C-alpha cells in the first residue's frame, strides 16, 4: 500500500514549495528521533516524512508522483 505523501505532510495537492517545506519541517521536528528516543513509531514517521519531502520538493519527482 502506497502512502499519500500529501496526507503524510498534511498539505493539499496544490501546495506551494514553501508550504511543502514548512509542513515537512514541522513534522520532522515532531517526529525527530532525538526528541523521541526509543520510539520506533516516531522514527518510522520521521522516515516517511523525509521520503515525502524528497519526492514533493523535487518538481520532476512531484510530477511523476502526481501522475499516479
C-alpha positions in Angstrom: 0.0 0.0 0.0 1.5 3.3 -1.1 1.1 6.2 1.3 -0.3 9.5 0.1 2.7 11.9 0.6 0.3 14.9 0.7 -1.6 13.3 3.6 1.7 12.4 5.4 2.7 16.1 5.4 -0.8 17.4 5.9 -0.9 19.6 2.8 -3.1 19.9 -0.3 -2.1 18.9 -3.8 -1.8 22.5 -4.8 0.6 23.4 -2.0 3.5 25.7 -2.9 7.1 24.7 -2.4 7.2 27.0 0.6 4.2 25.3 2.1 5.7 21.9 1.5 9.0 22.9 3.2 7.2 24.4 6.2 5.0 21.3 6.6 8.0 19.0 6.4 9.9 20.9 9.0 7.0 20.9 11.4 6.6 17.1 11.1 10.4 16.5 11.2 10.7 18.4 14.5 7.7 16.5 15.9 9.0 13.0 14.9 12.7 13.5 15.1 14.5 10.5 16.8 16.4 12.8 19.2 13.1 14.2 20.5 11.6 10.7 20.8 14.3 8.4 21.9 13.4 4.7 21.7 10.1 5.4 20.0 10.0 3.2 16.8 6.8 4.7 15.6 8.1 8.2 15.7 11.3 7.1 13.9 9.2 5.4 11.2 7.0 8.6 10.8 10.2 10.7 10.5 11.5 8.5 7.7 8.1 8.6 5.9 8.1 12.4 6.2 11.6 12.6 4.8 10.6 10.4 1.9 7.5 12.5 1.2 9.6 15.7 1.3 12.2 14.3 -1.1 9.5 13.5 -3.7 7.4 16.6 -3.3 10.2 19.1 -3.1 11.6 18.0 -6.5 9.5 19.3 -9.4 10.3 16.3 -11.6 9.6 13.7 -8.9 6.5 15.5 -7.9 5.1 15.5 -11.5 5.7 11.7 -11.8 4.1 11.1 -8.4 1.1 13.2 -9.3 0.5 11.1 -12.4 -0.3 8.1 -10.2 
